[in-house]
Amino acid sequence: MVAAKINICLSPDLYPRYADRHGIVVVVDVFRATSAIAAGLHHGLESVRPIAGLAAFELYPKNERRIWAAERGGQLVDGFDLGNSPLDIIERSEMLSGKELVLSTTNGTQAIEAAQKNQGLITGSYVNITAVVNYLIQQKKSVLFICAGWKGRVNLEDSLFCGDAAERLLKQGFELDEDADAVLMCLQIAEKARPNRLEYLANSSHRNRLKNLDLEADIAYCLSEDVAPVLPLYQSDGRLVKG
């Protein structure tokens, strides 16, 4: 039996070079889109509909069963109910229960759109890392992690998560894909950061960007393992639902 393979795409801009691979795609945006998606589904949202551009909101008008959320540059977009703060979503969980959240963010939803034609797409973050890893082990298929990064650039926190997830998979019999130097890089980053991820990311660009917006509580939440232990599964109709 051929072992399932692991690879990591460090930026959505690189995804076309991996798009011919078959298997499961895991989109990762630790700060904060994929953390917010897991938090929302865990705390009562029926679904999350990720969209890239703000103009697409017109296709999904607000109603009693649908809420709008949009973030750009770490901040709430004017005229929207929510940004992509997982803690804000949790705080409003009673209002959001049973509803669809239409979500657009600077990086995470762009990465989902880039990979949406893949037949198996899920989202991952530290808040649901065990659910993600267990699902991948169960499926026994090759996996490509896509780091959302920052406006096409590589960032540290997504790479860090991918290294931690990859290490768990390697211990379960997964193997490195060909040309998988990105996995080796992420494994080394994860090993070095594991004693204190928050401290390791002290000088990272997006942590400092969010810190300057007084979002330190979001940062701490997004680095907490398994506080939203759900599996967001991408559906053919463009929604993420709890698996």
Residue pairs with C-beta under 8 A, 6 or more apart in sequence:
3 173
3 174
3 175
4 23
4 136
4 140
4 141
4 142
4 143
4 169
4 173
4 174
4 175
5 23
5 142
5 143
5 174
5 175
5 176
5 177
5 178
5 180
6 142
6 143
6 145
6 166
6 169
6 170
6 174
6 175
6 176
6 177
6 180
6 183
7 18
7 21
7 142
7 143
7 144
7 145
7 176
7 177
7 179
7 180
7 182
7 183
8 144
8 145
8 147
8 159
8 162
8 166
8 180
8 182
8 183
8 186
9 15
9 17
9 18
9 144
9 145
9 146
9 147
9 182
10 147
10 149
10 154
10 158
10 159
10 182
11 147
11 149
11 152
11 153
11 154
12 107
12 110
12 111
12 114
12 115
12 146
12 147
12 148
12 149
12 152
13 149
13 152
15 111
15 114
15 115
15 146
18 144
19 115
19 118
21 142
21 144
21 177
22 141
22 142
23 120
23 141
23 142
23 143
23 144
24 118
24 120
24 121
24 122
24 136
24 139
24 141
24 142
24 143
24 144
25 115
25 118
25 120
25 121
25 122
25 143
25 144
25 145
25 146
26 121
26 122
26 123
26 124
26 132
26 136
26 143
26 144
26 145
26 146
26 165
27 34
27 108
27 111
27 112
27 115
27 121
27 122
27 123
27 124
27 146
27 148
28 34
28 111
28 123
28 124
28 125
28 145
28 146
28 147
28 148
28 158
28 161
28 162
29 35
29 105
29 107
29 108
29 111
29 123
29 125
29 147
29 148
29 158
30 125
30 126
30 157
30 158
30 160
30 161
30 222
30 223
31 157
31 206
31 207
31 210
31 218
31 219
31 222
32 71
32 84
32 85
32 86
32 105
32 108
32 210
32 218
32 222
33 50
33 71
33 84
33 103
33 105
33 107
33 108
33 109
33 123
33 148
34 108
34 123
34 124
34 125
34 148
34 232
35 86
35 125
35 126
35 127
35 221
35 222
35 228
36 84
36 85
36 86
36 89
36 103
37 48
37 50
37 103
37 108
37 123
37 232
37 240
38 86
38 123
38 125
38 127
38 128
38 228
38 230
38 232
39 86
39 87
39 89
39 90
39 127
39 221
39 227
39 228
40 48
40 86
40 89
40 96
40 101
41 47
41 48
41 228
41 230
41 232
41 240
41 241
41 242
42 128
42 228
42 229
42 230
42 242
43 89
43 90
43 93
43 96
43 97
43 228
44 93
44 94
44 96
44 97
44 98
45 89
45 96
45 97
45 98
45 99
45 100
45 101
46 98
46 99
46 100
46 241
47 100
47 101
47 235
47 239
47 240
47 241
48 100
48 101
48 102
48 103
48 232
48 239
48 240
49 60
49 100
49 101
49 102
49 103
49 238
49 239
49 240
50 103
50 104
50 105
50 108
50 109
50 112
50 113
50 238
50 240
51 57
51 60
51 102
51 103
51 104
51 109
51 113
51 238
52 104
52 109
52 110
52 112
52 113
53 104
54 70
54 77
54 104
56 104
57 68
57 70
57 102
57 104
60 66
60 100
60 102
62 68
62 81
65 98
65 99
65 100
66 99
66 100
66 101
66 102
67 81
67 82
67 95
67 96
67 99
67 100
67 101
67 102
68 80
68 81
68 82
68 101
68 102
69 80
69 81
69 82
69 83
69 84
69 89
69 101
69 102
69 103
69 104
70 76
70 77
70 80
70 83
70 103
70 104
70 105
71 77
71 83
71 84
71 104
71 105
71 106
72 105
72 106
73 106
73 209
74 106
74 206
74 209
74 210
74 213
74 215
75 83
75 213
76 82
76 83
77 83
77 104
82 88
82 89
82 92
82 101
84 103
84 105
84 108
85 215
85 218
86 127
86 218
86 221
86 222
86 228
87 217
87 218
87 221
89 96
89 101
100 239
103 109
106 150
106 151
107 148
107 149
107 150
107 151
108 123
108 148
110 148
111 146
111 147
111 148
111 149
112 121
112 123
112 234
114 146
115 121
115 146
116 234
116 238
120 139
120 141
121 233
121 234
122 132
122 135
122 231
122 232
122 233
122 234
122 243
123 232
123 234
123 240
124 132
124 145
124 161
124 165
125 161
125 222
126 161
126 164
126 222
126 223
126 224
126 225
126 226
127 221
127 222
127 224
127 225
127 226
127 227
127 228
127 229
128 226
128 228
128 229
128 230
128 231
128 232
129 161
129 164
129 165
129 168
129 225
129 226
130 225
130 226
130 229
131 226
131 229
131 230
131 231
132 165
132 231
133 165
133 168
133 169
135 231
135 243
136 143
136 169
136 174
137 169
137 172
142 177
143 169
143 174
145 162
145 165
145 166
147 154
147 155
147 158
147 159
147 162
148 155
148 158
149 155
149 158
150 205
150 206
155 204
155 205
155 206
156 189
156 201
156 204
156 205
156 206
157 201
157 204
157 206
157 207
157 222
157 223
159 185
159 186
159 189
160 186
160 189
160 190
160 193
160 197
160 200
160 201
161 190
162 183
162 186
162 190
163 183
163 185
163 186
163 187
163 188
163 189
163 190
163 191
164 190
164 194
166 174
166 183
166 186
166 187
166 190
167 187
167 190
167 191
170 176
176 183
176 184
177 183
192 200
193 200
193 201
197 223
198 219
198 220
198 223
201 207
201 219
201 223
207 219
210 216
210 218
210 219
211 219
221 227
230 242
230 243
231 242
231 243
232 240
232 241
232 242
232 243
233 240
233 241
233 242
233 243
234 240
235 241
